[in-house]
Amino acid sequence: MRTRALTIFFLMLAFNCATAQDFRTLYGKVTDSEYNDPMYLASVTLAGSNISIVTNSDGVFSLKIPVDTKEEAVVRISYMGYD
C-alpha cells in the first residue's frame, strides 16, 4: 500500500513538472484618469492571446505572461459602460 501511495505521489509530481510553464508577472493598477478612482472589474488582456484577468475592488491586477512572449507585448484594458 505504501509503495502504491509513493508511486501515485511521484506520478503527480512528474505531471506537475511536465505541465509547468515559466511565467513573468505584470502587476498594475487601473484608475480613472479624471478622478484617479480605482476601476473595479476592468478587463486586462494580453493582446493577441486569450490571457486575461479582471481587476479587484482596488483596481489592482497581476497578469501572468509566458516567458516566450515578446518583450514589447501589448496589454489592453477595457471597461464596460465607461466613456
Buried (B, 14 or more C-beta within 10 A) or exposed (E): EEEEEEEEEEEEEEEEEEEEEEEEEBEBEBBEEEEEEBBEEBBBBBEEEEBBBBBBEEBEBEBEBEEEBEEEBEBEEEBEEEE
